[in-house]
């Protein structure tokens, strides 16, 4: 693993602010790189970004710089060389005047976090990707740690908290056992088609939601992430 210098870290932080990410997201991403994903509530299955499509929508794509980036010919470390898969990961991802090794390290750290969590519980690792707690997982896993592709495949079947339009019908389970998890399904006329849980959940209860055909909107709060039941 390549070590980034203090100067490179400063340049990287400045450049990444041009990507359009909010300061809140940056703060969350920075904190996420320092520790393994942690569930919001105790669960026998450890808890695993919000989209506005059906519940089977894939995790959001990795963000890349919107400003000038280093051409592939200049993607070289100060010492040694990058592997072919590392070059593919870095292509179009390194802002100008930024050390490519620093950007690569972020992807490697993402892989490490996914791997550490998956060793304990693969579903928890997928949930962390779904919720956005682990960012940049799609390209990192695909190009830097393909052995974790099962985690990514599971994450792409799920969706996170928040409003979703045109949800696919079916039964889903919340990847948390938080007693604050609530959900609601509405039709096109705004009427409530279903909501839950029917009774206040107790610690350890499994929370599920059934989306009927013709639903127009699914909204959940405090449920962290969902997967098909």
N, C-alpha and C positions, 0 to 999 in steps of 0.2 A: 504494500500500500504506500502510496506516495504521500509525503507530508507537505502541507502547504505552509508557506511562510506567513508571518504576521502581515506583511505587506500584501501578499496575495489574498489573504482572507479579507482585508479591508477593501481591496479592489473588487472582490467577488461580491461582497455585501452591497457595495455601491451599485454595481452593475445589475444585480438581481432586482433592485428596486425599480428598474425600468421595465420589468416584465408585466407590470399592471397588477401585481398581487398587492393586496392591502397589507398595511402594517400589522394588522391583527393576524393575518394568515402567516406572514413572515415570522412573527413571534411564535406562533404555534409550531411552525415547521422547525424553527431553531430549537425549541424546547424538545420536540419529538426526537431530534437526533441525539439527545443526551441521555435518553432513558428508553426502556422498552415500553410498548403500549400497555396501558393499564385500563381495566374496565371501570365504568362509572359506578358500578355496584357489584357486590359479591355475587358470584354465579358458579354453578357447578360446571358450566361451560363458560370460560372467560370471555368477556365481551369482545366482539370484534371491533362521496362528497355529494353532496346532495345534487340530484338531477331533477329535471322536471318532465321526464319521460316515464315509460312504464316501469314497474318494479323489477323487471329483468334487465334493465339497462346496465351497461358496463360501467366500471369505475371511470372517473373522469380522466382524460388523457393528461400526460405529463406536460407541464408548462415549459415553454422554451423562451429565450430572450426575444423581445420584439425589436430590439435595436441591432446595430452591427455586431456580427460574430466573427470569430477567427475562422479563416478558410481552413479546409481540411489539411492543406499542405503545411500549415503552421501549428498543427496540433501535435506538438512534440514536448516531452518533459525536459527539464533541465539536465537530467542524467538518465541514461538508459533509454528505453523505448516502450511505447504502448503496444499491447497486444491488439490483434485485429478486432476482437469484439469490443475492446475498450475504445478504439478509434471510432467504431460505429456508434457507440453510446455518446461520444463527445461531439460527433458531427452535428453542426448547427446548434450546439448547446452552450458553447463557451463564448461569453461576451468578450469584445475586444479589450486588450490590456489586462486580461485575467489569466492566471496560471491554469492551464488545462488540468493539471494534477489536482488542483483544489476542487474543481468541478467533479472530477472522477471520484474523489474521496467521498463526496456527498452521496453519489450513487452506491459506492461500496458500503457506506454506513447504512444506507437504506436496506441493502441486502442482508447485512449483519443483523439488523433489528428484526427483519422478517424471519430470518433463520432462527434466531434465538427464541422468538415467540412461537414459531411453528414446532420447535422441539417440545414445547410444553403442550401446545394445542394448536393444530393447524387451522381450526375454525376461528380461533381467537386471532390468529395472524391475518386471516382473510377479513375478519371484522374490522381490524385496525386499518386495513386498506380501504374498505368500503366507507368507513366513517371519515376518512381523510386524516386520521391520526398519523398514519404513515403516508407521506407524500412522495410523488415521483416513483411509485412502485412499478408501474407498468413497464417502462423502458429499462429500469434497473434490473428487474427480474428477467425480462426477455433477453437482455444482452449481457448482463454481468453475472447473474446467478440463475440460469435456466432450470436448475434443479428445484427451484421454488415455484415453477409454473403451476403445479396443482393448487397452490394458495391463490394465485392470480385468477385461475379458472373459477374457483369458488367465489371469489370476490366479485367477479363479473356477473354472477347470477343474483347478486344482492343489491340493496339500496339503503340509503341512510335516512336519518330523521328529516322531517320537513315536509312541505307540500309537494305532491306529485300529481301531474295531470295525466289523464287517460291511463290509469293503472291497469295492468293486466289482471284479469280475474284469477282467483286462486286463494290458497291459504298460505300465510307466511308466519314465521316465528321470529320474535324479537331476540336478538343476541345480547340480551341483558335480562336480569331478573330484578331490575330496579322497581320499587313500588311506585315510582312516579311516572312510569310509562303509560301513556294513553294514546289512542288512535281514533280516527273517524273517517268514514267514507261518505261522500256526497254524490248525488246525481247531478245531471245537467241543469235541473231546475233549482239546485241548491238545497234540496231536501236531504236529510241524513238517512242514508241507507243502512248503515251499521256503525257501531262504535264499541269501544271497549277499553279496558276489560269490563265485563259485566259486574264484577264485584272487585273491591280494592284488593290488589294482589298482595300476597304475603311473601316475605323473603324466601326465595327458592322456587316460587311458582313459575311455571312456563307460560309465557304470554304469546298468544297467537292472534292473528287478525285474518278475517275472511273478507276478501274483496269480491262482491258479486259482479256478474256480467252487466255491462252498461254503466259502470261507475265512472264518474267524471274526475273525481279528485280524491286522493288519499293523503291524509295528514297525520303525522305522529309527532309526539313530543316526549323526550326523555327515554326513548327506546334504543338509541345508539345506532343500531343497524338491523336489517332484516334479511332473511334468506327464505327461499321456498320451504314450506314445512314438509 
